[in-house]
Structures are given as C-alpha cells and as structure tokens.
Amino acid sequence: MKRKSYNEMPCPIAQCLEHVGEWWSILIIRDLFRGIRRFDELTKSLGIAPNILTRRLNDLVESGILERQKYGESDKRFEYVLTQRGMDLAPILILMFEWGNKHSAPKGVKSYFINIKTKEIAEPVVIDRKTGEAMSHETYQVHFSGDDNE
C-alpha cells in the first residue's frame, strides 16, 4: 500500500511537517531563534555539511519560514531571518524543548527557560486563549472540517 504524501493529508500536523519535519530544518529554526543567522555560524553550530545546509535553507526560504537578507559589501553574503510564519513556530519549539527535558535529557543535564522579568524558571504549557484553561487530550478533542458532528 502506497503511503500518502503530506500534501494529500488534510491534517494540520502533516501540513506542518511538510515544511519543518526534516531533522535539520527544525534545528536550523532553533538556532535562528537563538540569534544565529549566518551560513558559517549555522554550519559550525550544527556540525552540518554545507550542501545539506544550503538545501535546507533554500527549502525554508521557499516555504516562507525564512528570508534571506544581504549583509556586508558583497552581493554573495546573506544572513537568514525568521519571517512571521517562522516566528509562529516558537510555541512548537518551546514545547518540544520541554518534552525533551522531561523525557530525553541526558542525566545531569537540564536546560530551561527563565522569565526575563521575574528570573523564575518557566513551566511551559498550552493554554486555550478563550478559556485560559490548560489544554490536554483529556479536555479537548480534534474536530476536522467535514466531520459528521458539524
């Protein structure tokens, strides 16, 4: 049986993975959130081969997640910045970070977010903006357009 491509699936998760589901892509986005913007800095930070980095950056630019901006005197020097579409991935990365800390962090290593104002360690959760309630599979369910319950 042939597997469906992401484009054939109406699921928003599948659509998101179409753009950022590749291993290097999400790590590139993570580094951009950390302020790393230039090709050579990304290569060094990630330990990625230049040809793979070029391909991933091009894909992310084509998807509208990044944009290329010239810097310096040369027309061949670019840095990469997150577009609004890319910035909207922040909550996903925060929750992936938190999940990794909880389930996969090497022993003795724990990274965390600090509230800039209070200096307190943050405890990220997904909140329903309308109700202010924490969302979980126990309190919310997915409803796809076209479901019989409409």
DSSP file (Angstrom, degrees, kcal/mol; ACC not computed):
  #  RESIDUE AA STRUCTURE BP1 BP2  ACC     N-H-->O    O-->H-N    N-H-->O    O-->H-N    TCO  KAPPA ALPHA  PHI   PSI    X-CA   Y-CA   Z-CA
    1    1 A M              0   0    0      0, 0.0     2,-0.3     0, 0.0     0, 0.0   0.000 360.0 360.0 360.0 130.8    0.0    0.0    0.0
    2    2 A K        -     0   0    0      1,-0.1     2,-0.2     0, 0.0     0, 0.0  -0.561 360.0-124.1 -77.4 133.3    1.4    3.4   -1.0
    3    3 A R        -     0   0    0     -2,-0.3     2,-0.1     1,-0.1    -1,-0.1  -0.544  28.0-112.8 -76.0 140.6    1.8    6.0    1.8
    4    4 A K        -     0   0    0     -2,-0.2     2,-0.1     1,-0.1    -1,-0.1  -0.425  28.3-121.2 -69.0 146.4    0.0    9.3    1.3
    5    5 A S    >   -     0   0    0      1,-0.1     3,-1.3    -2,-0.1     4,-0.5  -0.483  27.5-107.5 -79.7 161.9    2.2   12.3    0.8
    6    6 A Y  G >  S+     0   0    0      1,-0.3     3,-1.5     2,-0.2    -1,-0.1   0.877 119.6  60.2 -55.9 -38.4    1.8   15.2    3.3
    7    7 A N  G 3  S+     0   0    0      1,-0.3    -1,-0.3     7,-0.1     8,-0.1   0.752 101.6  53.5 -64.3 -23.9    0.1   17.2    0.6
    8    8 A E  G <  S+     0   0    0     -3,-1.3    -1,-0.3     2,-0.0    -2,-0.2   0.544  93.7  85.8 -87.3  -7.5   -2.7   14.6    0.3
    9    9 A M    <   -     0   0    0     -3,-1.5     6,-0.1    -4,-0.5     0, 0.0  -0.818  63.2-156.1-100.3 129.3   -3.4   14.7    4.0
   10   10 A P        +     0   0    0      0, 0.0    -1,-0.1     0, 0.0    -3,-0.0   0.559  59.5 115.7 -77.6  -5.8   -5.9   17.3    5.4
   11   11 A C     >  -     0   0    0      1,-0.1     4,-2.0    -5,-0.1     3,-0.2  -0.452  64.4-142.5 -69.0 127.9   -4.3   17.0    8.9
   12   12 A P  H  > S+     0   0    0      0, 0.0     4,-2.3     0, 0.0     5,-0.2   0.812 101.7  57.6 -60.4 -30.3   -2.6   20.3   10.0
   13   13 A I  H  > S+     0   0    0      2,-0.2     4,-2.5     1,-0.2     5,-0.2   0.931 106.8  47.7 -65.7 -44.0    0.2   18.3   11.7
   14   14 A A  H  > S+     0   0    0      1,-0.2     4,-1.4     2,-0.2    -1,-0.2   0.896 111.4  51.1 -61.8 -40.3    1.0   16.6    8.4
   15   15 A Q  H  X S+     0   0    0     -4,-2.0     4,-0.7     2,-0.2    -1,-0.2   0.893 109.8  49.5 -65.4 -39.6    1.0   20.0    6.7
   16   16 A C  H >X S+     0   0    0     -4,-2.3     4,-2.3     1,-0.2     3,-1.3   0.925 108.6  53.1 -63.1 -44.7    3.3   21.5    9.3
   17   17 A L  H 3X S+     0   0    0     -4,-2.5     4,-2.0     1,-0.3    -1,-0.2   0.793  96.3  67.9 -63.4 -27.2    5.7   18.5    8.8
   18   18 A E  H 3< S+     0   0    0     -4,-1.4    -1,-0.3     1,-0.2    -2,-0.2   0.842 113.9  29.8 -57.5 -32.6    5.7   19.2    5.1
   19   19 A H  H << S+     0   0    0     -3,-1.3    -2,-0.2    -4,-0.7    -1,-0.2   0.801 140.3  12.9 -98.8 -35.0    7.6   22.4    5.9
   20   20 A V  H  < S+     0   0    0     -4,-2.3     6,-0.3     1,-0.1    -3,-0.2   0.262  90.5 104.2-129.8  12.0    9.6   21.7    9.1
   21   21 A G     <  +     0   0    0     -4,-2.0     2,-0.3    -5,-0.3    -4,-0.1   0.562  55.1  98.4 -79.3  -7.1    9.5   17.9    9.6
   22   22 A E  S  > S-     0   0    0     -5,-0.2     4,-1.6     1,-0.1     3,-0.5  -0.643  81.2-121.2 -84.1 138.7   13.0   17.2    8.5
   23   23 A W  H  > S+     0   0    0     -2,-0.3     4,-1.2     1,-0.3     3,-0.1   0.854 109.1  43.0 -43.7 -54.7   15.6   16.8   11.3
   24   24 A W  H  > S+     0   0    0      1,-0.2     4,-2.4     2,-0.2    -1,-0.3   0.847 106.6  62.4 -67.6 -34.2   18.0   19.7   10.1
   25   25 A S  H  > S+     0   0    0     -3,-0.5     4,-2.2     1,-0.2    -1,-0.2   0.924 104.8  44.9 -60.2 -46.7   15.1   22.1    9.4
   26   26 A I  H  X S+     0   0    0     -4,-1.6     4,-2.2    -6,-0.3    -1,-0.2   0.851 113.5  51.1 -68.8 -32.7   13.8   22.3   12.9
   27   27 A L  H  X S+     0   0    0     -4,-1.2     4,-2.2     2,-0.2    -1,-0.2   0.850 108.5  51.8 -72.1 -34.1   17.4   22.6   14.3
   28   28 A I  H  X S+     0   0    0     -4,-2.4     4,-2.2     2,-0.2    -2,-0.2   0.933 110.7  48.2 -63.3 -46.2   18.1   25.5   11.9
   29   29 A I  H  X S+     0   0    0     -4,-2.2     4,-2.1     1,-0.2    -2,-0.2   0.912 109.4  53.6 -61.6 -42.6   15.0   27.2   13.1
   30   30 A R  H  X S+     0   0    0     -4,-2.2     4,-1.2     1,-0.2    -1,-0.2   0.930 109.2  48.2 -55.9 -46.9   16.0   26.6   16.7
   31   31 A D  H  <>S+     0   0    0     -4,-2.2     5,-2.5     1,-0.2     4,-0.3   0.865 107.8  54.8 -65.5 -35.5   19.4   28.3   16.0
   32   32 A L  H ><5S+     0   0    0     -4,-2.2     3,-1.3     1,-0.2    -1,-0.2   0.895 105.6  52.6 -64.3 -38.7   17.7   31.2   14.3
   33   33 A F  H 3<5S+     0   0    0     -4,-2.1    -1,-0.2     1,-0.3    -2,-0.2   0.815 106.1  55.2 -63.3 -28.7   15.6   31.7   17.5
   34   34 A R  T 3<5S-     0   0    0     -4,-1.2    -1,-0.3    -5,-0.2    -2,-0.2   0.495 126.9-101.9 -82.5  -3.8   18.9   31.7   19.4
   35   35 A G  T < 5S+     0   0    0     -3,-1.3     2,-0.6     1,-0.3    -3,-0.2   0.511  77.0 137.0  98.2   5.9   20.2   34.5   17.2
   36   36 A I      < +     0   0    0     -5,-2.5    -1,-0.3     1,-0.2    -2,-0.1  -0.781  16.1 153.8 -86.7 121.1   22.5   32.5   14.8
   37   37 A R        +     0   0    0     -2,-0.6    43,-2.5    -3,-0.1     2,-0.2   0.630  34.9  85.7-125.3 -21.1   21.9   33.9   11.4
   38   38 A R  B  > S-A   79   0A   0     41,-0.2     4,-2.8     1,-0.1     5,-0.2  -0.617  73.7-122.4 -99.5 151.0   24.8   33.4    9.1
   39   39 A F  H  > S+     0   0    0     39,-0.7     4,-2.6    -2,-0.2     5,-0.2   0.900 111.8  46.6 -53.2 -50.3   25.7   30.4    7.0
   40   40 A D  H  > S+     0   0    0      1,-0.2     4,-2.1     2,-0.2    -1,-0.2   0.861 112.8  50.5 -65.7 -34.5   29.1   29.8    8.5
   41   41 A E  H  > S+     0   0    0      2,-0.2     4,-2.8     1,-0.2    -1,-0.2   0.901 111.9  47.8 -67.5 -40.7   27.7   30.2   12.1
   42   42 A L  H  X S+     0   0    0     -4,-2.8     4,-2.6     2,-0.2     6,-0.3   0.909 110.1  52.3 -65.6 -42.2   25.0   27.7   11.3
   43   43 A T  H  X>S+     0   0    0     -4,-2.6     4,-2.0    -5,-0.2     5,-0.9   0.933 114.5  42.5 -58.3 -46.7   27.4   25.3    9.8
   44   44 A K  H  <5S+     0   0    0     -4,-2.1    -2,-0.2     2,-0.2    -1,-0.2   0.926 115.7  47.8 -67.3 -46.1   29.6   25.5   12.9
   45   45 A S  H  <5S+     0   0    0     -4,-2.8    -2,-0.2     1,-0.2    -1,-0.2   0.900 122.6  33.1 -62.4 -42.6   26.7   25.4   15.4
   46   46 A L  H  <5S-     0   0    0     -4,-2.6    -1,-0.2    -5,-0.2    -2,-0.2   0.698  94.2-133.0 -89.9 -21.5   25.0   22.4   13.8
   47   47 A G  T  <5 +     0   0    0     -4,-2.0     2,-0.3    -5,-0.3    -3,-0.2   0.871  54.4 154.5  66.3  35.9   28.0   20.5   12.5
   48   48 A I      < -     0   0    0     -5,-0.9    -1,-0.2    -6,-0.3    -2,-0.1  -0.714  51.2-106.5-100.9 145.6   26.1   20.2    9.2
   49   49 A A    >>  -     0   0    0     -2,-0.3     4,-2.4     1,-0.1     3,-0.5  -0.478  30.3-123.4 -66.9 139.2   27.6   19.7    5.8
   50   50 A P  H 3> S+     0   0    0      0, 0.0     4,-2.6     0, 0.0     5,-0.2   0.843 109.5  54.2 -55.7 -37.2   27.4   22.9    3.7
   51   51 A N  H 3> S+     0   0    0      2,-0.2     4,-1.8     1,-0.2     5,-0.1   0.880 110.8  45.6 -67.7 -36.0   25.5   21.2    0.8
   52   52 A I  H <> S+     0   0    0     -3,-0.5     4,-2.6     2,-0.2     5,-0.2   0.913 112.9  50.4 -70.9 -42.8   22.8   19.9    3.2
   53   53 A L  H  X S+     0   0    0     -4,-2.4     4,-2.9     1,-0.2     5,-0.3   0.924 109.6  51.3 -60.5 -44.7   22.6   23.3    5.0
   54   54 A T  H  X S+     0   0    0     -4,-2.6     4,-2.4    -5,-0.2    -1,-0.2   0.928 111.4  47.6 -57.1 -47.0   22.2   25.1    1.6
   55   55 A R  H  X S+     0   0    0     -4,-1.8     4,-2.2     2,-0.2    -2,-0.2   0.921 114.2  45.9 -62.5 -45.4   19.4   22.7    0.6
   56   56 A R  H  X S+     0   0    0     -4,-2.6     4,-2.5     2,-0.2    -2,-0.2   0.908 112.4  50.1 -66.8 -42.6   17.5   23.1    3.9
   57   57 A L  H  X S+     0   0    0     -4,-2.9     4,-2.4     1,-0.2     5,-0.2   0.926 110.8  50.1 -61.2 -44.2   17.9   26.9    4.0
   58   58 A N  H  X S+     0   0    0     -4,-2.4     4,-2.7    -5,-0.3    -2,-0.2   0.909 111.0  49.3 -60.2 -42.6   16.5   27.1    0.4
   59   59 A D  H  X S+     0   0    0     -4,-2.2     4,-2.0     2,-0.2    -2,-0.2   0.910 111.8  48.3 -62.7 -42.8   13.6   24.9    1.4
   60   60 A L  H  <>S+     0   0    0     -4,-2.5     5,-2.3     2,-0.2     6,-1.5   0.849 112.7  48.1 -68.8 -34.3   12.8   27.0    4.4
   61   61 A V  H ><5S+     0   0    0     -4,-2.4     3,-1.4     4,-0.2    -2,-0.2   0.931 111.6  50.2 -67.4 -46.0   13.0   30.2    2.3
   62   62 A E  H 3<5S+     0   0    0     -4,-2.7    -2,-0.2     1,-0.3    -1,-0.2   0.837 108.3  53.6 -61.0 -33.7   10.8   28.7   -0.3
   63   63 A S  T 3<5S-     0   0    0     -4,-2.0    -1,-0.3    -5,-0.2    -2,-0.2   0.532 115.7-116.7 -78.6  -6.1    8.3   27.7    2.4
   64   64 A G  T < 5S+     0   0    0     -3,-1.4    21,-0.4    -4,-0.3    22,-0.4   0.661  87.1 112.8  80.5  15.5    8.2   31.3    3.6
   65   65 A I  S   <S+     0   0    0     -5,-2.3    18,-2.2    -6,-0.2    21,-0.3   0.790  80.9  24.9 -88.6 -32.5    9.6   30.4    7.1
   66   66 A L  E     -B   82   0A   0     -6,-1.5     2,-0.4    16,-0.3    -2,-0.2  -0.866  66.3-153.3-124.2 160.3   12.9   32.3    6.5
   67   67 A E  E     -B   81   0A   0     14,-2.3    14,-2.3    -2,-0.3     2,-0.4  -0.992  18.8-126.2-132.3 149.1   14.0   35.1    4.3
   68   68 A R  E     -B   80   0A   0     -2,-0.4     2,-0.4    12,-0.2    12,-0.2  -0.743  25.9-172.4 -90.4 132.7   17.5   35.9    3.0
   69   69 A Q  E     -B   79   0A   0     10,-2.9    10,-2.8    -2,-0.4     2,-0.1  -0.995  21.7-123.8-128.3 134.1   18.9   39.3    3.7
   70   70 A K  E     -B   78   0A   0     -2,-0.4     2,-0.3     8,-0.2     8,-0.2  -0.404  30.0-176.6 -69.4 147.2   22.2   40.7    2.3
   71   71 A Y        +     0   0    0      6,-1.9     3,-0.2     3,-0.3     6,-0.2  -0.990  42.9   9.0-142.2 154.0   24.8   41.8    4.7
   72   72 A G  S    S-     0   0    0     -2,-0.3     5,-0.1     1,-0.2    -2,-0.0  -0.206 102.4 -56.1  75.1-169.8   28.2   43.4    4.2
   73   73 A E  S    S+     0   0    0      3,-0.0    -1,-0.2     2,-0.0     2,-0.1   0.775 107.4  88.5 -78.6 -29.4   29.6   44.8    1.0
   74   74 A S    >   -     0   0    0     -3,-0.2     3,-0.7     1,-0.1    -3,-0.3  -0.425  66.8-145.8 -79.3 144.7   29.3   41.6   -1.1
   75   75 A D  T 3  S+     0   0    0      1,-0.2    -1,-0.1    -2,-0.1    -3,-0.1   0.463 100.5  60.8 -79.9  -2.1   26.2   40.6   -3.0
   76   76 A K  T 3  S+     0   0    0     -5,-0.1     2,-0.6     2,-0.0    -1,-0.2   0.381  82.8  91.6-105.9   2.8   27.1   37.0   -2.1
   77   77 A R    <   +     0   0    0     -3,-0.7    -6,-1.9    -6,-0.2     2,-0.3  -0.881  52.0 169.1-105.4 122.7   26.8   37.3    1.7
   78   78 A F  E     - B   0  70A   0     -2,-0.6   -39,-0.7    -8,-0.2     2,-0.3  -0.921  21.8-159.9-128.9 153.5   23.4   36.6    3.3
   79   79 A E  E     -AB  38  69A   0    -10,-2.8   -10,-2.9    -2,-0.3     2,-0.4  -0.904  22.7-127.6-122.9 162.2   22.0   36.0    6.7
   80   80 A Y  E     - B   0  68A   0    -43,-2.5     2,-0.3    -2,-0.3   -12,-0.2  -0.908  23.2-175.8-115.9 134.8   18.8   34.3    7.4
   81   81 A V  E     - B   0  67A   0    -14,-2.3   -14,-2.3    -2,-0.4     2,-0.3  -0.946  30.0-108.0-128.4 149.9   15.9   35.7    9.5
   82   82 A L  E     - B   0  66A   0     -2,-0.3   -16,-0.3   -16,-0.2     2,-0.1  -0.561  29.3-144.3 -74.5 135.3   12.6   34.2   10.6
   83   83 A T     >  -     0   0    0    -18,-2.2     4,-2.9    -2,-0.3     5,-0.2  -0.294  38.6 -91.9 -81.3 178.5    9.5   35.6    8.9
   84   84 A Q  H  > S+     0   0    0      1,-0.2     4,-1.9     2,-0.2     5,-0.1   0.901 132.2  55.8 -59.8 -38.3    6.3   35.9   10.9
   85   85 A R  H  4 S+     0   0    0    -21,-0.4    -1,-0.2     1,-0.2   -20,-0.2   0.896 110.5  44.6 -59.6 -40.1    5.4   32.5    9.6
   86   86 A G  H >4 S+     0   0    0    -22,-0.4     3,-1.8   -21,-0.3    -2,-0.2   0.892 109.4  54.8 -70.3 -40.9    8.7   31.2   11.1
   87   87 A M  H >< S+     0   0    0     -4,-2.9     3,-1.9     1,-0.3    -2,-0.2   0.815  96.1  67.8 -62.4 -29.7    8.2   33.2   14.4
   88   88 A D  T 3< S+     0   0    0     -4,-1.9     4,-0.3     1,-0.3    -1,-0.3   0.594  87.1  69.3 -67.4  -8.8    4.8   31.4   14.8
   89   89 A L  T <> S+     0   0    0     -3,-1.8     4,-2.2     1,-0.2     3,-0.5   0.541  71.3  96.3 -82.6  -6.9    6.8   28.2   15.3
   90   90 A A  H <> S+     0   0    0     -3,-1.9     4,-2.6     1,-0.2     5,-0.2   0.898  80.4  50.3 -52.7 -48.6    8.1   29.4   18.7
   91   91 A P  H  > S+     0   0    0      0, 0.0     4,-2.2     0, 0.0    -1,-0.2   0.873 109.6  52.4 -60.7 -34.0    5.4   27.7   20.8
   92   92 A I  H  > S+     0   0    0     -3,-0.5     4,-2.4    -4,-0.3    -2,-0.2   0.940 111.3  45.5 -65.1 -46.7    6.1   24.4   19.0
   93   93 A L  H  X S+     0   0    0     -4,-2.2     4,-2.6     2,-0.2    -1,-0.2   0.889 110.9  53.8 -64.8 -38.7    9.9   24.7   19.7
   94   94 A I  H  X S+     0   0    0     -4,-2.6     4,-2.3    -5,-0.2    -1,-0.2   0.927 112.0  44.3 -61.1 -44.6    9.2   25.6   23.3
   95   95 A L  H  X S+     0   0    0     -4,-2.2     4,-2.5     2,-0.2    -2,-0.2   0.858 112.5  51.2 -71.2 -34.2    7.0   22.5   23.8
   96   96 A M  H  X S+     0   0    0     -4,-2.4     4,-2.7     2,-0.2    -2,-0.2   0.911 110.6  50.7 -64.3 -41.3    9.5   20.3   22.0
   97   97 A F  H  X S+     0   0    0     -4,-2.6     4,-2.2     2,-0.2    -2,-0.2   0.932 112.2  46.2 -58.5 -48.9   12.2   21.7   24.3
   98   98 A E  H  X S+     0   0    0     -4,-2.3     4,-2.2     2,-0.2    -2,-0.2   0.903 112.4  49.8 -64.3 -42.8   10.1   21.0   27.4
   99   99 A W  H  X S+     0   0    0     -4,-2.5     4,-2.8     1,-0.2     5,-0.4   0.921 110.3  51.1 -61.9 -44.4    9.2   17.5   26.2
  100  100 A G  H  X>S+     0   0    0     -4,-2.7     4,-2.4     1,-0.2     5,-1.1   0.899 109.7  50.2 -60.6 -41.2   12.9   16.7   25.5
  101  101 A N  H  <5S+     0   0    0     -4,-2.2     4,-0.4     3,-0.2    -1,-0.2   0.912 115.9  42.6 -60.9 -42.6   13.8   17.9   29.0
  102  102 A K  H  <5S+     0   0    0     -4,-2.2    -2,-0.2    -5,-0.2    -1,-0.2   0.873 131.7  17.7 -73.6 -38.4   11.1   15.7   30.6
  103  103 A H  H  <5S+     0   0    0     -4,-2.8    -3,-0.2    -5,-0.2    -2,-0.2   0.621 133.1  23.8-114.3 -16.0   11.7   12.6   28.5
  104  104 A S  T  <5S+     0   0    0     -4,-2.4    -3,-0.2    -5,-0.4    -4,-0.1   0.452  73.3 129.3-136.2  -0.7   15.0   12.6   26.8
  105  105 A A      < -     0   0    0     -5,-1.1     3,-0.1    -4,-0.4     5,-0.1  -0.353  64.1-109.8 -64.8 136.3   17.5   14.9   28.6
  106  106 A P    >   -     0   0    0      0, 0.0     3,-2.2     0, 0.0    -1,-0.1  -0.321  51.2 -80.9 -59.8 149.3   20.9   13.2   29.4
  107  107 A K  T 3  S+     0   0    0      1,-0.3     3,-0.1    -3,-0.1    -3,-0.0  -0.250 116.7  13.1 -55.2 134.1   21.4   12.6   33.1
  108  108 A G  T 3  S+     0   0    0      1,-0.2     2,-0.6    -3,-0.1    -1,-0.3   0.318 104.7 103.8  83.3  -8.7   22.5   15.6   34.9
  109  109 A V    <   +     0   0    0     -3,-2.2     2,-0.4    -8,-0.1    -1,-0.2  -0.926  37.9 159.6-110.9 122.7   21.8   18.0   32.0
  110  110 A K        -     0   0    0     -2,-0.6     2,-0.3    -3,-0.1    -9,-0.0  -0.951  15.2-170.2-142.6 122.4   18.7   20.2   32.2
  111  111 A S        +     0   0    0     -2,-0.4     2,-0.3   -14,-0.1    -6,-0.0  -0.728  15.5 174.9-102.7 158.1   18.1   23.3   30.2
  112  112 A Y        -     0   0    0     -2,-0.3     2,-0.4    11,-0.0    11,-0.1  -0.986  32.2-104.9-158.4 164.4   15.2   25.6   30.9
  113  113 A F        -     0   0    0     -2,-0.3     9,-2.7     9,-0.3     2,-0.4  -0.766  29.8-154.1 -93.4 141.6   13.5   28.9   30.1
  114  114 A I  B     -C  121   0B   0     -2,-0.4     2,-0.4     7,-0.2     7,-0.2  -0.964  21.0-119.9-116.5 132.6   13.8   31.8   32.5
  115  115 A N     >  -     0   0    0      5,-3.0     4,-2.6    -2,-0.4     5,-0.2  -0.596  21.9-143.7 -67.1 121.8   11.3   34.6   32.7
  116  116 A I  T  4 S+     0   0    0     -2,-0.4    -1,-0.2     1,-0.2     0, 0.0   0.857  95.0  40.8 -59.9 -38.3   13.3   37.7   31.9
  117  117 A K  T  4 S+     0   0    0      1,-0.1    -1,-0.2     3,-0.1    -2,-0.0   0.937 127.9  26.9 -77.0 -48.3   11.3   39.9   34.4
  118  118 A T  T  4 S-     0   0    0      2,-0.1    -2,-0.2     1,-0.0    -1,-0.1   0.646  89.2-136.4 -93.1 -15.9   11.0   37.5   37.4
  119  119 A K     <  +     0   0    0     -4,-2.6     2,-0.2     1,-0.3    -3,-0.1   0.607  58.1 140.4  65.7  13.1   14.1   35.4   36.8
  120  120 A E        -     0   0    0     -5,-0.2    -5,-3.0     1,-0.1     2,-0.4  -0.546  62.4-104.4 -83.3 150.4   11.9   32.4   37.6
  121  121 A I  B     -C  114   0B   0     -7,-0.2    -7,-0.2    -2,-0.2     2,-0.1  -0.625  41.4-128.3 -73.2 130.1   12.1   29.1   35.7
  122  122 A A        -     0   0    0     -9,-2.7    -9,-0.3    -2,-0.4    -1,-0.1  -0.414  11.8-153.7 -79.6 155.1    9.2   28.8   33.3
  123  123 A E        -     0   0    0     -2,-0.1    -1,-0.0   -11,-0.1   -11,-0.0  -0.784  22.9-148.6-126.7  85.5    6.9   25.8   33.1
  124  124 A P        +     0   0    0      0, 0.0     2,-0.3     0, 0.0    -2,-0.0  -0.263  27.0 159.0 -63.2 137.8    5.5   25.9   29.5
  125  125 A V        -     0   0    0      2,-0.0     2,-0.5   -27,-0.0    -2,-0.0  -0.941  43.7-104.5-145.1 164.6    2.0   24.5   28.8
  126  126 A V        -     0   0    0      9,-0.3     9,-2.9    -2,-0.3     2,-0.4  -0.851  39.1-166.2 -95.0 127.1   -0.5   25.0   26.0
  127  127 A I  B     -D  134   0C   0     -2,-0.5     2,-0.7     7,-0.3     7,-0.2  -0.920  24.1-125.1-116.6 137.3   -3.4   27.3   27.1
  128  128 A D     >  -     0   0    0      5,-3.0     4,-3.4    -2,-0.4     5,-0.4  -0.733  20.9-150.5 -76.4 115.1   -6.7   27.9   25.4
  129  129 A R  T  4 S+     0   0    0     -2,-0.7    -1,-0.2     1,-0.2     0, 0.0   0.824  91.6  53.1 -59.2 -33.8   -6.7   31.7   24.9
  130  130 A K  T  4 S+     0   0    0      1,-0.1    -1,-0.2     3,-0.1    -2,-0.0   0.896 125.8  19.7 -71.1 -40.5  -10.6   31.8   25.1
  131  131 A T  T  4 S-     0   0    0     -3,-0.2    -2,-0.2     2,-0.2    -1,-0.1   0.660  91.7-130.0-104.8 -19.6  -10.9   30.0   28.4
  132  132 A G     <  +     0   0    0     -4,-3.4     2,-0.2     1,-0.3    -3,-0.1   0.533  62.3 138.5  78.2   5.2   -7.5   30.3   30.0
  133  133 A E        -     0   0    0     -5,-0.4    -5,-3.0     1,-0.1    -1,-0.3  -0.566  61.9-109.2 -85.8 146.0   -7.5   26.5   30.6
  134  134 A A  B     -D  127   0C   0     -7,-0.2     2,-0.4    -2,-0.2    -7,-0.3  -0.553  38.5-130.1 -67.5 135.9   -4.5   24.2   30.0
  135  135 A M        +     0   0    0     -9,-2.9    -9,-0.3    -2,-0.2     2,-0.3  -0.722  37.9 154.3 -93.2 139.1   -5.2   22.1   27.0
  136  136 A S    >>  -     0   0    0     -2,-0.4     4,-1.8     1,-0.0     3,-0.9  -0.944  58.1-100.0-149.4 170.6   -4.8   18.3   27.1
  137  137 A H  T 34 S+     0   0    0     -2,-0.3     5,-0.1     1,-0.2    -2,-0.0   0.703 121.1  59.5 -66.6 -17.5   -6.2   15.3   25.3
  138  138 A E  T 34 S+     0   0    0      1,-0.1    -1,-0.2     3,-0.0     3,-0.1   0.735 115.7  30.0 -81.5 -23.2   -8.5   14.8   28.3
  139  139 A T  T <4 S+     0   0    0     -3,-0.9     2,-0.3     1,-0.2    -2,-0.2   0.558 121.6  40.4-114.5 -11.6  -10.2   18.2   28.0
  140  140 A Y     <  -     0   0    0     -4,-1.8     2,-0.3     2,-0.0    -1,-0.2  -0.976  60.3-162.4-137.4 150.1  -10.1   18.9   24.2
  141  141 A Q        -     0   0    0     -2,-0.3     2,-0.3    -3,-0.1    -3,-0.0  -0.950  26.8-108.5-130.7 155.4  -10.6   16.9   21.1
  142  142 A V        -     0   0    0     -2,-0.3     2,-0.4    -5,-0.1    -2,-0.0  -0.609  29.5-168.4 -80.1 137.6   -9.7   17.5   17.5
  143  143 A H        -     0   0    0     -2,-0.3     2,-0.3     4,-0.0     3,-0.0  -0.973   6.4-155.7-128.8 117.0  -12.5   18.3   15.1
  144  144 A F    >   -     0   0    0     -2,-0.4     3,-2.1     1,-0.1  -133,-0.1  -0.707  30.0-101.9 -91.4 141.7  -11.8   18.2   11.4
  145  145 A S  T 3  S+     0   0    0     -2,-0.3     3,-0.1     1,-0.3    -1,-0.1  -0.363 111.6  32.6 -55.8 136.5  -14.0   20.2    8.9
  146  146 A G  T 3  S+     0   0    0      1,-0.3    -1,-0.3    -3,-0.0    -2,-0.0   0.356  84.0 142.0  93.9  -6.3  -16.3   17.8    7.3
  147  147 A D    X   -     0   0    0     -3,-2.1     3,-1.5     1,-0.1    -1,-0.3  -0.318  65.2-113.5 -63.0 154.3  -16.7   15.5   10.3
  148  148 A D  T 3  S+     0   0    0      1,-0.3    -1,-0.1     2,-0.1    -3,-0.0   0.709 110.4  69.9 -62.6 -20.9  -20.2   14.2   10.9
  149  149 A N  T 3         0   0    0      1,-0.2    -1,-0.3     0, 0.0    -2,-0.1   0.477 360.0 360.0 -79.7  -1.4  -20.5   16.2   14.1
  150  150 A E    <         0   0    0     -3,-1.5    -1,-0.2     0, 0.0    -2,-0.1   0.507 360.0 360.0 -67.3 360.0  -20.7   19.6   12.3
